[in-house]
Amino acid sequence: MRKVLALLLVLLVVSVSGCIGTTENPTNTATTETGSAYVTVTDLLGRTVEVPAHVTKVVAAGPGALRLMVYLNASDMVIGVEDFEKRYNYGRPYIIAHPELKELPTIGPGGPGKLPDLEALVKLKPDVIFITYVDAKTADDIQEKTGVPVVVLSYGQLATFDDEELFKSLELAGKILGKEKRAEEVINFIKSIQDDLMKRTENVESPAVYVGGIGYKGAHGIESTEAKYPPFVVVHAKNVADELGDGHTFIDKEQLLEWNPDYIFIDEGGLKLVLDDYQKDPDFYNSLKAVREGNVYGILPYNFYTTNIGTALADAYFIGKVLYPERFEDIDPAEKADEIYTFLLGKPVYSVMAEKFGGFGKIDLANGTVKYSLPTSP
């Protein structure tokens, strides 16, 4: 009888040991000297970082980092945010959809070029710090001084919405957060939207178009534009600024007179500056064909703390509807915007954005008013 009991005891110990091993060392994990399970990942700068196998608490610092957490349905894991996210919340749909984030402890001032507060990070004790727009040395320094793994994410160049660096960032963050399926869904959603827009506008004869008032580290007027502007690219619109190369640029207003586009779209984050400029120099604006013919339209600002992807996608549908109404006959831009926002953020927030900035529609430069604009120097 004692032999049977001894055998049962051995089997019990082996069984329990097996369960512990499975819990502490799941596939693709290892353990530290203290016995904690971790996984090794490579971030968007090529840095090798050891992060906990089971992450429950994170912070996201730098332009766009917090937005990606919301896209991944991981806002409940965020334990601290930058002051920037609390102060300037009216132009970024992810904060509008999740106002509870503004109530979290601060991790520093935030804003372009500003690093998080290391003491605040140490106090909060996140499992992982996600950060954007820093170099490897800075990331390593934050990691060394806080003792918390630092993972660098990136939005890439976003010449179109099919951006590999953005998708790699979503996949990486999804893996760390246990949100792999959601990351795949977000990537496929963005790709499907781009595919739909491009197919709708295949072989079109586009009028000449221009976008002004583009936000770039703050609000700007009609001279602020963008070559290879993503919403234009995906609807095959003929952007007069494309001859300047790629990305954001400031032009001389005389250049706009030379181009004299058929349609002008104004980023409503800079609309107040455009309206103020019109009052100072109406003759300039009234010399433009698009103004004379009533083809000036407002679009929602999406360049605010880097790219608000959902707003950019929504803008593209409105632009397509304006330029090629027959190809977007089935699209209500406001409804489409809410469909996009609901998928990415969990809530339809177009009405809030439209109430703040004006929403999709024609702009009367002589009589237009603006309730909000982007800050000129955030």
Helices and strands as residue ranges (DSSP letters): H 2-24, E 30-31, E 37-42, E 48-52, E 58-61, H 65-71, G 75-77, H 83-87, H 93-97, G 99-103, H 118-124, E 128-132, H 136-146, E 150-153, H 164-177, H 180-200, E 208-212, E 224-227, H 230-233, E 238-239, G 240-244, E 247-250, H 253-259, E 263-267, H 271-280, H 282-286, H 289-292, E 296-299, H 309-323, G 325-328, H 333-345, H 350-357, E 361-362
